[in-house]
Amino acid sequence: MTVTLITLAAAAFFFVWGRIRADVVALCALLTLTLSGVITTGEALSGFANPIVIMMVGLLVVGGAIFNTGLAKMTGARLMKLGGSNETRLFLLVMGATALIGSFVSNTGTVALMLPIVVSMAAGAGISASRYLMPLAFASSLGGMMTLIGTPPNLVVAEVWEEAGHEPMTFFTFLPAGAVCLVAGTLLLIPLTKWFLSQKRPDSSDDKGKSKTMTQLVDEYGLDRDLYSLRVPSGSKICGQTIGALDLRRNYGIEVIEVRGGEEDRGFLRRISQRAATAETEITA
């Protein structure tokens, strides 16, 4: 029992600390319990055959497909057009769109996708972005309650429910309860965000009530931190190689987000093709 409690406390500390990858911490905790004899080797390996683990791996594939196919970027562009300048409509749009995406993608991925979109929508409407960022996090969690794959606990509940002898849950079994929670949460957040998140800070030097500029928002939330645009010159050694072959993430800690190229000058217009980077994307000058 002592070894188990110490291992649990150490794992919780490193999870919160965040300097070590979560998967490494989890595997180290599993290895510690196995070597100390708390669990057997069979018990340690049984988790990897659990259908929930396989399902979560599949969800990562689905989430990656949504980003790499450009569906996420297209959704963001549509939301920018529908947002307008009405504060309440913009709030409902953010809650609905985030919850919808969060029903099929992890909460972290949903927030990462919607954060720059929400900031841009708020700046374009001349509204403080602070009112939408906290509801954004809540909406991603509420959306995960509406489908079987929206959040890992739903899969655990479905497995326990089936083992208890009940009929297997379908993909949208959680939808009625999740929809009620989403509506209730949205109705609650509308007044709360007006009261607590729309007030101007006492130390604000802006006495005219103007919203922050895009540059100020980018600096405040660090949206451009460690983000660079690089040009590949002709004759470079990486020309003709794919991103997967270069293995930039492992060798240099670099993540390629987007690839632009194929510039064509047409008088006053210049056409540039841009696409999401994949392992098969080939680097050209």
NORMO-V697954 format. One line per field, one symbol per residue. ss: DSSP state (H for helix, E for strand, L for the rest). A space follows every 10 residues. Layout:
ss = ???
This chain:
ss = LHHHHHHHHH HHHHHHHLLL LHHHHHHHHH HHHHHLLLLL HHHHHHHHHL HHHHHHHHHH HHHHHHHHLL HHHHHHHHHH HHHLLLHHHH HHHHHHHHHH HHLLLLHHHH HHHHHHHHHH HHHHHLLLLH HHHHHHHHHH HHHLLLLLLL LHHHHHHHHH HHHLLLLLLL LLLLHHHHHH HHHHHHHHHH HHHHHHLLLL LLLLLLLLLL LLLHHHHHHH HLLLLLLLLL LLLLLLLLLL LEHHHHLHHH HHLLLLLEEE EEEEEELLEE EEEEEELLLL LELLL
